Amino acid sequence: MGVVDELVRARAEFERGEWAAALERWSTLDPDGLTATDLESAGSAAQLLGRLDDAVDRYRRAFEARTASDDPAGAALCAFRLSMVLRSASDHSAASAWLSRGERLVTSLPEGGIEAGYLTFSRMFNHLGQGDFVGALACAELATEAGRRHGDPGLVAVGLCAQGRMTIYGGHIPDGISLLDESMLEAASRTLEPVLLGNVYCTAIEGCQEVSDFRRVEEWTQQLQRWCAEQPGLVTFTGQCALHRGQVMRARGAWDAAADELTAAIERYRLAGAFPAIGQAACELGDLLRVRGDLAGAEAAYRTSAEHGFDPQPGSALLWLVRGSHAAALGAVRRLLAETRTAVARSRILAAAVEVLLAVDDTHAARECASELDEHAAAFGSDVLAANAALAWGHVELASDDPAGALPYLRKAHQALVRLDMPYEAALAQSAIGRALQTLGDTESARHALASARQAFVAIGARPDIEALDRAMVPASRPAGLTDREVEVLRLVAAGRSNAQIAAELVLSDRTVARHLSNIFAKLDVGSRTAAAAYAFEHDLV
């Protein structure tokens, strides 16, 4: 079979989306005999297959061919592709060098060309790397305008998608979501280049995930999955697809399947050479393993996350909390609250911050975090965040010894989470309702609520929550209506600790310890530490 026949076959395979077959056929031919278009197509196929070194080689040869044939416009587009591939491989200096080379070529072309639009889109990532969201948004807007001016649906779609993400980061969440919707509308036709189409899918889904818009995450992940399944041998974007599928499955309570998908995401990122992305997938896996009770597995996953440059917080703080390292958890949460500035990022840490702050009896700070989460939920228009905020408020009121005040929040959270089909979070709300009812003396209603929550936890596989409920459903373990924290304080009193020593050991303030002692004395109907200690010994609390 001749070279011409092989080229025809390779081009046909590429058009059908048979990337591996096309690249293999092109690879059998002398690259110096390929046209610039063939080299670009081979580079695209290699990029989609996760063979980034091959992609860089093909795009570089295409650049040289365009330059040799005095085609600065084509060479500038090759420089754009090289900057994007090298950036995805975390070779940022080489990516910047190719971007600069492309921008120099554009100066010799008529102003306002499509090449300038694509290079402006690439320039956006430099602004992002510097935390300059305003500059990044300006680049995204210019790229979109160029795409519309030249009738290029690919540039329009990626530009709109980038605009949406930058608008969200600017705090205008509903407007940003609308731009993501528009970009997905452009992508729906599937007339975009595969690399651009995959970029739109993954960028839009990630944007919705960040603001807890799980309806869009689920819908668009299903579209991404179908598209990935239609591309034989596709590697690039399959890691993101598995990651987002895992996130959806976890939210829906399918934890075994979610663990499989997140593990697959890590492996696919490795195959694609997307090593920084491994960190996010590992963090998601750690979060899942932690709530399943696999603390060693969670710790290993968080370690992998950190090793790949992704901060595994607040998941690690919650793990430390489970292991009794309250000081470490509190330190991490205080650091997160101090350094996290944007509304989007803060919305993702506040619920965990409430949990940690309540564990160390800082109800004032927890109340502030719940209030802020409420504000973000209203600004975002997010039902999920609103439910999480209601749940946080319920826990705050419970910790403030106001179970009656907690119940409206907890019922609101439970109803919303059931409607949103988030069974684990719904069970958390229901178990808190049971504890509130128990404290109010409505023991039969409490028993039903706790039993229902336990059934949900068993179905999902939330072992730590099952164990916590089992403890809550045995009244003898907490005599006289003492809370878990009050039992802890009473045990230390019986051991002869002073208020200051108790405060240091439990990471509490002296005032909080004094309040707990006052509550203990009232519940036990005693008037001294000696009498309280005697009660502890008589009831086997030490």
Helices and strands as residue ranges (DSSP letters): H 3-15, H 19-27, G 31-33, H 36-48, H 52-68, H 72-88, H 92-106, H 114-129, H 133-149, H 153-169, H 173-188, H 194-210, H 214-229, H 238-251, H 255-272, H 275-292, H 295-307, H 315-322, H 326-339, H 343-347, H 350-359, H 363-380, H 383-399, H 403-419, H 423-439, H 443-460, H 463-472, G 475-477, G 479-481, H 484-494, H 499-506, H 510-524, H 529-538
